[in-house]
């Protein structure tokens, strides 16, 4: 099947979600959650005055 130039200009591609895209999004969410946990722990330790001094 051969398409004319006008027909080729009207082709619209689809959006596919790949496994690597899902994996990247999951890793990003996991990183944000881990950052929140670390920040919460740091705030709790500062507020509770339980910081180790070297």
PQR file of N, CA, C, O and H, with PARSE charges and radii, in Angstrom:
ATOM      1  N   UNK A   1       0.853  -1.178   0.000 -0.4000 1.5000
ATOM      2  CA  UNK A   1       0.000   0.000   0.000 -0.0000 2.0000
ATOM      3  C   UNK A   1       0.894   1.235   0.000  0.5500 1.7000
ATOM      4  O   UNK A   1       1.749   1.393   0.872 -0.5500 1.4000
ATOM      5  N   UNK A   2       0.696   2.081  -0.955 -0.4000 1.5000
ATOM      6  CA  UNK A   2       1.450   3.324  -1.035 -0.0000 2.0000
ATOM      7  C   UNK A   2       0.525   4.483  -0.704  0.5500 1.7000
ATOM      8  O   UNK A   2      -0.611   4.549  -1.174 -0.5500 1.4000
ATOM      9  H   UNK A   2       0.002   1.953  -1.663  0.4000 1.0000
ATOM     10  N   UNK A   3       1.035   5.393   0.114 -0.4000 1.5000
ATOM     11  CA  UNK A   3       0.241   6.550   0.513 -0.0000 2.0000
ATOM     12  C   UNK A   3       0.759   7.793  -0.198  0.5500 1.7000
ATOM     13  O   UNK A   3       1.946   7.908  -0.501 -0.5500 1.4000
ATOM     14  H   UNK A   3       1.957   5.339   0.496  0.4000 1.0000
ATOM     15  N   UNK A   4      -0.144   8.705  -0.453 -0.4000 1.5000
ATOM     16  CA  UNK A   4       0.230   9.987  -1.041 -0.0000 2.0000
ATOM     17  C   UNK A   4       0.779  10.886   0.049  0.5500 1.7000
ATOM     18  O   UNK A   4       0.602  10.615   1.237 -0.5500 1.4000
ATOM     19  H   UNK A   4      -1.109   8.612  -0.206  0.4000 1.0000
ATOM     20  N   UNK A   5       1.445  11.956  -0.356 -0.4000 1.5000
ATOM     21  CA  UNK A   5       2.060  12.874   0.606 -0.0000 2.0000
ATOM     22  C   UNK A   5       1.021  13.440   1.573  0.5500 1.7000
ATOM     23  O   UNK A   5       1.292  13.565   2.768 -0.5500 1.4000
ATOM     24  H   UNK A   5       1.589  12.176  -1.321  0.4000 1.0000
ATOM     25  N   UNK A   6      -0.153  13.780   1.073 -0.4000 1.5000
ATOM     26  CA  UNK A   6      -1.211  14.337   1.926 -0.0000 2.0000
ATOM     27  C   UNK A   6      -1.668  13.315   2.968  0.5500 1.7000
ATOM     28  O   UNK A   6      -1.944  13.668   4.115 -0.5500 1.4000
ATOM     29  H   UNK A   6      -0.373  13.679   0.103  0.4000 1.0000
ATOM     30  N   UNK A   7      -1.745  12.063   2.564 -0.4000 1.5000
ATOM     31  CA  UNK A   7      -2.156  11.005   3.485 -0.0000 2.0000
ATOM     32  C   UNK A   7      -1.079  10.752   4.542  0.5500 1.7000
ATOM     33  O   UNK A   7      -1.389  10.484   5.702 -0.5500 1.4000
ATOM     34  H   UNK A   7      -1.521  11.777   1.632  0.4000 1.0000
ATOM     35  N   UNK A   8       0.190  10.840   4.130 -0.4000 1.5000
ATOM     36  CA  UNK A   8       1.281  10.646   5.088 -0.0000 2.0000
ATOM     37  C   UNK A   8       1.302  11.750   6.144  0.5500 1.7000
ATOM     38  O   UNK A   8       1.646  11.502   7.300 -0.5500 1.4000
ATOM     39  H   UNK A   8       0.443  11.058   3.188  0.4000 1.0000
ATOM     40  N   UNK A   9       0.934  12.967   5.744 -0.4000 1.5000
ATOM     41  CA  UNK A   9       0.921  14.089   6.687 -0.0000 2.0000
ATOM     42  C   UNK A   9      -0.188  13.945   7.735  0.5500 1.7000
ATOM     43  O   UNK A   9      -0.116  14.559   8.799 -0.5500 1.4000
ATOM     44  H   UNK A   9       0.655  13.168   4.805  0.4000 1.0000
ATOM     45  N   UNK A  10      -1.212  13.136   7.439 -0.4000 1.5000
ATOM     46  CA  UNK A  10      -2.349  12.968   8.348 -0.0000 2.0000
ATOM     47  C   UNK A  10      -2.183  11.796   9.311  0.5500 1.7000
ATOM     48  O   UNK A  10      -3.066  11.556  10.135 -0.5500 1.4000
ATOM     49  H   UNK A  10      -1.270  12.637   6.575  0.4000 1.0000
ATOM     50  N   UNK A  11      -1.090  11.069   9.231 -0.4000 1.5000
ATOM     51  CA  UNK A  11      -0.881   9.930  10.120 -0.0000 2.0000
ATOM     52  C   UNK A  11      -0.538  10.438  11.517  0.5500 1.7000
ATOM     53  O   UNK A  11       0.342  11.281  11.687 -0.5500 1.4000
ATOM     54  H   UNK A  11      -0.372  11.264   8.562  0.4000 1.0000
ATOM     55  N   UNK A  12      -1.238   9.918  12.499 -0.4000 1.5000
ATOM     56  CA  UNK A  12      -1.012  10.289  13.891 -0.0000 2.0000
ATOM     57  C   UNK A  12      -0.529   9.054  14.632  0.5500 1.7000
ATOM     58  O   UNK A  12      -1.182   8.011  14.608 -0.5500 1.4000
ATOM     59  H   UNK A  12      -1.953   9.233  12.361  0.4000 1.0000
ATOM     60  N   UNK A  13       0.617   9.175  15.288 -0.4000 1.5000
ATOM     61  CA  UNK A  13       1.164   8.046  16.042 -0.0000 2.0000
ATOM     62  C   UNK A  13       0.503   7.910  17.395  0.5500 1.7000
ATOM     63  O   UNK A  13      -0.046   8.874  17.927 -0.5500 1.4000
ATOM     64  H   UNK A  13       1.148  10.022  15.307  0.4000 1.0000
ATOM     65  N   UNK A  14       0.555   6.737  17.940 -0.4000 1.5000
ATOM     66  CA  UNK A  14      -0.020   6.484  19.255 -0.0000 2.0000
ATOM     67  C   UNK A  14       1.008   6.680  20.357  0.5500 1.7000
ATOM     68  O   UNK A  14       2.202   6.823  20.091 -0.5500 1.4000
ATOM     69  H   UNK A  14       1.001   5.954  17.508  0.4000 1.0000
ATOM     70  N   UNK A  15       0.546   6.684  21.563 -0.4000 1.5000
ATOM     71  CA  UNK A  15       1.414   6.810  22.727 -0.0000 2.0000
ATOM     72  C   UNK A  15       1.449   5.464  23.423  0.5500 1.7000
ATOM     73  O   UNK A  15       0.429   4.969  23.904 -0.5500 1.4000
ATOM     74  H   UNK A  15      -0.424   6.567  21.779  0.4000 1.0000
ATOM     75  N   UNK A  16       2.621   4.886  23.471 -0.4000 1.5000
ATOM     76  CA  UNK A  16       2.726   3.582  24.121 -0.0000 2.0000
ATOM     77  C   UNK A  16       3.549   3.716  25.398  0.5500 1.7000
ATOM     78  O   UNK A  16       4.573   4.398  25.429 -0.5500 1.4000
ATOM     79  H   UNK A  16       3.449   5.288  23.081  0.4000 1.0000
ATOM     80  N   UNK A  17       3.091   3.069  26.420 -0.4000 1.5000
ATOM     81  CA  UNK A  17       3.806   3.057  27.697 -0.0000 2.0000
ATOM     82  C   UNK A  17       4.627   1.782  27.738  0.5500 1.7000
ATOM     83  O   UNK A  17       4.085   0.677  27.713 -0.5500 1.4000
ATOM     84  H   UNK A  17       2.259   2.515  26.395  0.4000 1.0000
ATOM     85  N   UNK A  18       5.927   1.948  27.801 -0.4000 1.5000
ATOM     86  CA  UNK A  18       6.812   0.794  27.797 -0.0000 2.0000
ATOM     87  C   UNK A  18       7.165   0.393  29.224  0.5500 1.7000
ATOM     88  O   UNK A  18       6.934   1.144  30.171 -0.5500 1.4000
ATOM     89  H   UNK A  18       6.367   2.845  27.822  0.4000 1.0000
ATOM     90  N   UNK A  19       7.718  -0.779  29.355 -0.4000 1.5000
ATOM     91  CA  UNK A  19       8.128  -1.273  30.675 -0.0000 2.0000
ATOM     92  C   UNK A  19       9.239  -0.398  31.253  0.5500 1.7000
ATOM     93  O   UNK A  19       9.277  -0.162  32.461 -0.5500 1.4000
ATOM     94  H   UNK A  19       7.906  -1.389  28.586  0.4000 1.0000
ATOM     95  N   UNK A  20      10.139   0.082  30.401 -0.4000 1.5000
ATOM     96  CA  UNK A  20      11.222   0.927  30.908 -0.0000 2.0000
ATOM     97  C   UNK A  20      10.678   2.271  31.412  0.5500 1.7000
ATOM     98  O   UNK A  20      11.203   2.825  32.378 -0.5500 1.4000
ATOM     99  H   UNK A  20      10.108  -0.110  29.420  0.4000 1.0000
ATOM    100  N   UNK A  21       9.634   2.795  30.768 -0.4000 1.5000
ATOM    101  CA  UNK A  21       9.013   4.033  31.235 -0.0000 2.0000
ATOM    102  C   UNK A  21       8.365   3.829  32.599  0.5500 1.7000
ATOM    103  O   UNK A  21       8.514   4.665  33.490 -0.5500 1.4000
ATOM    104  H   UNK A  21       9.208   2.345  29.983  0.4000 1.0000
ATOM    105  N   UNK A  22       7.651   2.727  32.766 -0.4000 1.5000
ATOM    106  CA  UNK A  22       7.014   2.423  34.050 -0.0000 2.0000
ATOM    107  C   UNK A  22       8.064   2.229  35.131  0.5500 1.7000
ATOM    108  O   UNK A  22       7.883   2.683  36.261 -0.5500 1.4000
ATOM    109  H   UNK A  22       7.530   2.047  32.042  0.4000 1.0000
ATOM    110  N   UNK A  23       9.154   1.562  34.795 -0.4000 1.5000
ATOM    111  CA  UNK A  23      10.237   1.347  35.754 -0.0000 2.0000
ATOM    112  C   UNK A  23      10.871   2.674  36.167  0.5500 1.7000
ATOM    113  O   UNK A  23      11.167   2.883  37.343 -0.5500 1.4000
ATOM    114  H   UNK A  23       9.301   1.193  33.877  0.4000 1.0000
ATOM    115  N   UNK A  24      11.079   3.562  35.211 -0.4000 1.5000
ATOM    116  CA  UNK A  24      11.671   4.860  35.522 -0.0000 2.0000
ATOM    117  C   UNK A  24      10.752   5.685  36.428  0.5500 1.7000
ATOM    118  O   UNK A  24      11.225   6.347  37.351 -0.5500 1.4000
ATOM    119  H   UNK A  24      10.839   3.392  34.255  0.4000 1.0000
ATOM    120  N   UNK A  25       9.456   5.648  36.170 -0.4000 1.5000
ATOM    121  CA  UNK A  25       8.501   6.384  37.005 -0.0000 2.0000
ATOM    122  C   UNK A  25       8.483   5.804  38.420  0.5500 1.7000
ATOM    123  O   UNK A  25       8.445   6.550  39.399 -0.5500 1.4000
ATOM    124  H   UNK A  25       9.072   5.110  35.420  0.4000 1.0000
ATOM    125  N   UNK A  26       8.508   4.478  38.525 -0.4000 1.5000
ATOM    126  CA  UNK A  26       8.508   3.835  39.840 -0.0000 2.0000
ATOM    127  C   UNK A  26       9.773   4.185  40.623  0.5500 1.7000
ATOM    128  O   UNK A  26       9.707   4.445  41.825 -0.5500 1.4000
ATOM    129  H   UNK A  26       8.539   3.873  37.730  0.4000 1.0000
ATOM    130  N   UNK A  27      10.920   4.192  39.950 -0.4000 1.5000
ATOM    131  CA  UNK A  27      12.169   4.560  40.626 -0.0000 2.0000
ATOM    132  C   UNK A  27      12.145   6.013  41.073  0.5500 1.7000
ATOM    133  O   UNK A  27      12.647   6.346  42.146 -0.5500 1.4000
ATOM    134  H   UNK A  27      10.973   3.980  38.974  0.4000 1.0000
ATOM    135  N   UNK A  28      11.562   6.881  40.248 -0.4000 1.5000
ATOM    136  CA  UNK A  28      11.445   8.291  40.612 -0.0000 2.0000
ATOM    137  C   UNK A  28      10.571   8.486  41.835  0.5500 1.7000
ATOM    138  O   UNK A  28      10.920   9.253  42.733 -0.5500 1.4000
ATOM    139  H   UNK A  28      11.154   6.611  39.376  0.4000 1.0000
ATOM    140  N   UNK A  29       9.441   7.803  41.881 -0.4000 1.5000
ATOM    141  CA  UNK A  29       8.547   7.900  43.036 -0.0000 2.0000
ATOM    142  C   UNK A  29       9.232   7.354  44.282  0.5500 1.7000
ATOM    143  O   UNK A  29       9.121   7.927  45.366 -0.5500 1.4000
ATOM    144  H   UNK A  29       9.157   7.180  41.152  0.4000 1.0000
ATOM    145  N   UNK A  30       9.946   6.234  44.117 -0.4000 1.5000
ATOM    146  CA  UNK A  30      10.651   5.642  45.244 -0.0000 2.0000
ATOM    147  C   UNK A  30      11.719   6.596  45.773  0.5500 1.7000
ATOM    148  O   UNK A  30      11.897   6.709  46.986 -0.5500 1.4000
ATOM    149  H   UNK A  30      10.036   5.769  43.236  0.4000 1.0000
ATOM    150  N   UNK A  31      12.426   7.279  44.887 -0.4000 1.5000
ATOM    151  CA  UNK A  31      13.456   8.229  45.304 -0.0000 2.0000
ATOM    152  C   UNK A  31      12.850   9.392  46.072  0.5500 1.7000
ATOM    153  O   UNK A  31      13.411   9.838  47.073 -0.5500 1.4000
ATOM    154  H   UNK A  31      12.282   7.187  43.901  0.4000 1.0000
ATOM    155  N   UNK A  32      11.703   9.888  45.607 -0.4000 1.5000
ATOM    156  CA  UNK A  32      11.039  10.997  46.300 -0.0000 2.0000
ATOM    157  C   UNK A  32      10.575  10.558  47.687  0.5500 1.7000
ATOM    158  O   UNK A  32      10.711  11.316  48.648 -0.5500 1.4000
ATOM    159  H   UNK A  32      11.247   9.526  44.793  0.4000 1.0000
ATOM    160  N   UNK A  33      10.031   9.349  47.806 -0.4000 1.5000
ATOM    161  CA  UNK A  33       9.598   8.841  49.107 -0.0000 2.0000
ATOM    162  C   UNK A  33      10.786   8.667  50.051  0.5500 1.7000
ATOM    163  O   UNK A  33      10.690   8.997  51.233 -0.5500 1.4000
ATOM    164  H   UNK A  33       9.921   8.733  47.025  0.4000 1.0000
ATOM    165  N   UNK A  34      11.899   8.152  49.540 -0.4000 1.5000
ATOM    166  CA  UNK A  34      13.090   7.969  50.375 -0.0000 2.0000
ATOM    167  C   UNK A  34      13.648   9.312  50.841  0.5500 1.7000
ATOM    168  O   UNK A  34      14.095   9.440  51.981 -0.5500 1.4000
ATOM    169  H   UNK A  34      11.977   7.884  48.580  0.4000 1.0000
ATOM    170  N   UNK A  35      13.623  10.303  49.966 -0.4000 1.5000
ATOM    171  CA  UNK A  35      14.061  11.643  50.349 -0.0000 2.0000
ATOM    172  C   UNK A  35      13.170  12.204  51.456  0.5500 1.7000
ATOM    173  O   UNK A  35      13.665  12.829  52.395 -0.5500 1.4000
ATOM    174  H   UNK A  35      13.260  10.199  49.040  0.4000 1.0000
ATOM    175  N   UNK A  36      11.866  11.984  51.351 -0.4000 1.5000
ATOM    176  CA  UNK A  36      10.935  12.440  52.392 -0.0000 2.0000
ATOM    177  C   UNK A  36      11.189  11.750  53.724  0.5500 1.7000
ATOM    178  O   UNK A  36      11.127  12.383  54.778 -0.5500 1.4000
ATOM    179  H   UNK A  36      11.465  11.476  50.589  0.4000 1.0000
ATOM    180  N   UNK A  37      11.475  10.447  53.677 -0.4000 1.5000
ATOM    181  CA  UNK A  37      11.781   9.727  54.918 -0.0000 2.0000
ATOM    182  C   UNK A  37      13.048  10.267  55.570  0.5500 1.7000
ATOM    183  O   UNK A  37      13.093  10.465  56.784 -0.5500 1.4000
ATOM    184  H   UNK A  37      11.526   9.933  52.821  0.4000 1.0000
ATOM    185  N   UNK A  38      14.071  10.503  54.762 -0.4000 1.5000
ATOM    186  CA  UNK A  38      15.327  11.023  55.294 -0.0000 2.0000
ATOM    187  C   UNK A  38      15.139  12.406  55.897  0.5500 1.7000
ATOM    188  O   UNK A  38      15.653  12.704  56.975 -0.5500 1.4000
ATOM    189  H   UNK A  38      14.035  10.342  53.776  0.4000 1.0000
ATOM    190  N   UNK A  39      14.397  13.243  55.188 -0.4000 1.5000
ATOM    191  CA  UNK A  39      14.143  14.588  55.701 -0.0000 2.0000
ATOM    192  C   UNK A  39      13.334  14.535  56.993  0.5500 1.7000
ATOM    193  O   UNK A  39      13.621  15.280  57.930 -0.5500 1.4000
ATOM    194  H   UNK A  39      13.980  13.001  54.312  0.4000 1.0000
ATOM    195  N   UNK A  40      12.333  13.671  57.056 -0.4000 1.5000
ATOM    196  CA  UNK A  40      11.528  13.530  58.268 -0.0000 2.0000
ATOM    197  C   UNK A  40      12.350  13.033  59.442  0.5500 1.7000
ATOM    198  O   UNK A  40      12.184  13.503  60.567 -0.5500 1.4000
ATOM    199  H   UNK A  40      12.100  13.066  56.295  0.4000 1.0000
ATOM    200  N   UNK A  41      13.243  12.076  59.177 -0.4000 1.5000
ATOM    201  CA  UNK A  41      14.119  11.570  60.238 -0.0000 2.0000
ATOM    202  C   UNK A  41      15.043  12.665  60.737  0.5500 1.7000
ATOM    203  O   UNK A  41      15.253  12.805  61.942 -0.5500 1.4000
ATOM    204  H   UNK A  41      13.378  11.694  58.263  0.4000 1.0000
ATOM    205  N   UNK A  42      15.600  13.445  59.810 -0.4000 1.5000
ATOM    206  CA  UNK A  42      16.501  14.534  60.206 -0.0000 2.0000
ATOM    207  C   UNK A  42      15.770  15.569  61.044  0.5500 1.7000
ATOM    208  O   UNK A  42      16.302  16.042  62.049 -0.5500 1.4000
ATOM    209  H   UNK A  42      15.430  13.331  58.831  0.4000 1.0000
ATOM    210  N   UNK A  43      14.554  15.926  60.642 -0.4000 1.5000
ATOM    211  CA  UNK A  43      13.776  16.910  61.416 -0.0000 2.0000
ATOM    212  C   UNK A  43      13.446  16.354  62.791  0.5500 1.7000
ATOM    213  O   UNK A  43      13.520  17.078  63.784 -0.5500 1.4000
ATOM    214  H   UNK A  43      14.121  15.542  59.827  0.4000 1.0000
ATOM    215  N   UNK A  44      13.081  15.072  62.863 -0.4000 1.5000
ATOM    216  CA  UNK A  44      12.743  14.463  64.150 -0.0000 2.0000
ATOM    217  C   UNK A  44      13.964  14.422  65.069  0.5500 1.7000
ATOM    218  O   UNK A  44      13.843  14.656  66.271 -0.5500 1.4000
ATOM    219  H   UNK A  44      13.021  14.484  62.057  0.4000 1.0000
ATOM    220  N   UNK A  45      15.133  14.129  64.511 -0.4000 1.5000
ATOM    221  CA  UNK A  45      16.340  14.059  65.340 -0.0000 2.0000
ATOM    222  C   UNK A  45      16.740  15.451  65.832  0.5500 1.7000
ATOM    223  O   UNK A  45      17.189  15.609  66.967 -0.5500 1.4000
ATOM    224  H   UNK A  45      15.231  13.939  63.534  0.4000 1.0000
ATOM    225  N   UNK A  46      16.574  16.460  64.969 -0.4000 1.5000
ATOM    226  CA  UNK A  46      16.907  17.823  65.390 -0.0000 2.0000
ATOM    227  C   UNK A  46      15.926  18.277  66.476  0.5500 1.7000
ATOM    228  O   UNK A  46      16.336  18.853  67.484 -0.5500 1.4000
ATOM    229  H   UNK A  46      16.210  16.331  64.047  0.4000 1.0000
ATOM    230  N   UNK A  47      14.643  18.019  66.269 -0.4000 1.5000
ATOM    231  CA  UNK A  47      13.627  18.432  67.237 -0.0000 2.0000
ATOM    232  C   UNK A  47      13.783  17.684  68.561  0.5500 1.7000
ATOM    233  O   UNK A  47      13.537  18.251  69.625 -0.5500 1.4000
ATOM    234  H   UNK A  47      14.311  17.551  65.450  0.4000 1.0000
ATOM    235  N   UNK A  48      14.188  16.421  68.501 -0.4000 1.5000
ATOM    236  CA  UNK A  48      14.343  15.628  69.705 -0.0000 2.0000
ATOM    237  C   UNK A  48      15.715  15.790  70.350  0.5500 1.7000
ATOM    238  O   UNK A  48      15.991  15.192  71.390 -0.5500 1.4000
ATOM    239  H   UNK A  48      14.388  15.960  67.637  0.4000 1.0000
ATOM    240  N   UNK A  49      16.564  16.590  69.738 -0.4000 1.5000
ATOM    241  CA  UNK A  49      17.907  16.872  70.242 -0.0000 2.0000
ATOM    242  C   UNK A  49      18.704  15.565  70.425  0.5500 1.7000
ATOM    243  O   UNK A  49      19.404  15.391  71.422 -0.5500 1.4000
ATOM    244  H   UNK A  49      16.339  17.075  68.893  0.4000 1.0000
ATOM    245  N   UNK A  50      18.588  14.666  69.459 -0.4000 1.5000
ATOM    246  CA  UNK A  50      19.319  13.405  69.540 -0.0000 2.0000
ATOM    247  C   UNK A  50      20.337  13.305  68.396  0.5500 1.7000
ATOM    248  O   UNK A  50      20.391  12.312  67.671 -0.5500 1.4000
ATOM    249  H   UNK A  50      18.020  14.807  68.648  0.4000 1.0000
ATOM    250  N   UNK A  51      21.137  14.365  68.260 -0.4000 1.5000
ATOM    251  CA  UNK A  51      22.137  14.411  67.204 -0.0000 2.0000
ATOM    252  C   UNK A  51      23.492  14.069  67.805  0.5500 1.7000
ATOM    253  O   UNK A  51      23.882  14.603  68.844 -0.5500 1.4000
ATOM    254  H   UNK A  51      21.092  15.172  68.849  0.4000 1.0000
ATOM    255  N   UNK A  52      24.203  13.166  67.129 -0.4000 1.5000
ATOM    256  CA  UNK A  52      25.537  12.787  67.585 -0.0000 2.0000
ATOM    257  C   UNK A  52      26.537  13.875  67.227  0.5500 1.7000
ATOM    258  O   UNK A  52      26.544  14.371  66.100 -0.5500 1.4000
ATOM    259  H   UNK A  52      23.886  12.733  66.285  0.4000 1.0000
ATOM    260  N   UNK A  53      27.368  14.240  68.166 -0.4000 1.5000
ATOM    261  CA  UNK A  53      28.426  15.215  67.895 -0.0000 2.0000
ATOM    262  C   UNK A  53      29.752  14.506  67.891  0.5500 1.7000
ATOM    263  O   UNK A  53      30.049  13.703  68.776 -0.5500 1.4000
ATOM    264  H   UNK A  53      27.363  13.837  69.082  0.4000 1.0000
ATOM    265  N   UNK A  54      30.549  14.809  66.882 -0.4000 1.5000
ATOM    266  CA  UNK A  54      31.865  14.149  66.791 -0.0000 2.0000
ATOM    267  C   UNK A  54      32.926  15.045  67.360  0.5500 1.7000
ATOM    268  O   UNK A  54      34.100  14.676  67.378 -0.5500 1.4000
ATOM    269  H   UNK A  54      30.308  15.461  66.163  0.4000 1.0000
TER
END
